[in-house]
Amino acid sequence: MNSTLAPEPSSPEQAQLMARLRRMMMIAGVTTSVAIAVLLVAIGYRLFRGDGSTASGPDLTAMLPKGARIVATGTAGDRLA
């Protein structure tokens, strides 16, 4: 079994093209690897940082007068308006 992975180029132009192609593929591979690493770091940071968006205080029930209704809610710092 006599097979090669990449045949030898038959002309100098082909050799130059193959070298350029290899260089472009290396750049694409490094760029993709860096992008994936940055994405994983960002996901890890969001998962493991201490101040999340989950409610950590006690649950409170507001007593409203008879006939009152809530039409909108909003937050201002630690308060619910």
Residue pairs with C-beta under 8 A, 6 or more apart in sequence:
6 18
9 15
9 17
9 18
64 70
73 80
73 81
74 80
74 81
75 81
